[in-house]
Amino acid sequence: MPFANFKVPAGTVTAEQKQEIVEEATELYVRIYGERARATTLVLVEEVVDGGWGIGGHVLTAAMLADQPSSRST
C-alpha cells in the first residue's frame, strides 16, 4: 500500500489545501504504480504544533515562516 505522510505547521493550510495534498499525492502514486494504487493509497496530513519542528538545528514557528518570501505565485 503506498503511503505518504505530510507534516505541516498547525493552522498553515486550509481544509481545501489538505484535500489538494491528498489528491496530488494519490495521483503521483497512480502515475508511478498504475491505477491499481488508487484504492490503497494512504495519505496522512499531520499538523504539528507551532514551534514543534525545526530545520538546521533551529526551532521554527508559523510567524517565522510568514516572514519568508513566498515561492508560489498567486
Long-range contacts (C-beta under 8 A, 24 or more apart in sequence): 1-40, 1-41, 1-42, 2-29, 2-32, 2-33, 2-37, 2-40, 2-41, 2-42, 3-41, 3-42, 3-43, 3-44, 4-28, 4-29, 4-41, 4-42, 4-43, 4-44, 5-43, 5-44, 5-46, 6-43, 6-44, 6-45, 6-46, 7-46, 7-47, 7-48, 7-53, 8-45, 8-46, 8-47, 8-48, 9-47, 9-48, 9-50, 9-53, 9-60, 9-61, 9-62, 9-65, 10-47, 10-48, 10-49, 10-50, 10-52, 10-62, 11-47, 11-50, 11-62, 12-62, 12-65, 13-45, 13-47, 18-45, 21-45
